[in-house]
């Protein structure tokens, strides 16, 4: 890629990022809407459990079930070394 195309791509990426940051202003989140009824906040432990531990546990359960219920005849093994 030549210098002109790299500069053009960088400017496009920077402009797109800047527009996305300006359009998603967090100051608008301070105004409450009618009917808005937020519940109590989550603690640090609840947040980590919900967004970190639970997905890892689900992945492990699904992977374990797939491996346990695998019915294929062929297994990938290393070739035996010649003596």
N, C-alpha and C positions, 0 to 999 in steps of 0.2 A: 504494500500500500504506500503510495507516495505521500509526501508531506501535506499537500493540499487536501487530499481526501481524509487524512487523519485529523487535520484541523477542523474540517467540516463535520466529521463524525463527533469529535469532542464538543464542538459548539452545540450541535443538536442534542447530545446527551445532557449537557449542562443546562440548556434551555428547557428541555423536557422536565428535568429534575426540579428546576426552579419553579416552573409552572405548577407542578404537582404539589410542591410545598406551599405555594401561595394559595392554591385552591382548597387545601385541606387544613384550614385554619382551626387550631384547637380552641380559639377564643369563642367560637360559635357553640362549643359544647357547654359553656357556662349558662346559657339561656335554657331554662326548663320549658318543655312542651306541655300542653294540656294533656292530662291523663298520664303523665310520666310518674311512675311509682317505683323507683329503684329499691331493691332489697338491701339487706345488710351486706357489707363488703366481705371479701374472703381474707382469711389470714394467710401468712406466708406459707405455712404448712399445707393448707387447703389448696392454695394456688399451685404449689409444686406438685402435690399429689394429683390434681386434676389435669394439669397441662404437661407434666413430665412423666410421673410414675405410671399413671393409668395408660397412656399410649404405649410405653415400653412393655408393660404387663400384657396388654392386648396383643402386641406384636409377638411376644414370646409365646403366648398361648396359641395363636394361630400358626406360628412356625412349628411349634411342637406337635400340634395336631396334624399338620401336613406331613411332617417327617414320620410320625407314628402310623399314619394311615396310608403311607406310600406303598403301592402294590406293584411297582415296577420290578421287572426281573433283573434288569441290568444295573450294576453298581459301578461307579468309577473308582478304579483302584490304581495304585502305582505299579508300574512294571517291576518285576522281580529283578534284582541285580544279579549279574552273572558272576560266578565265582572263578 
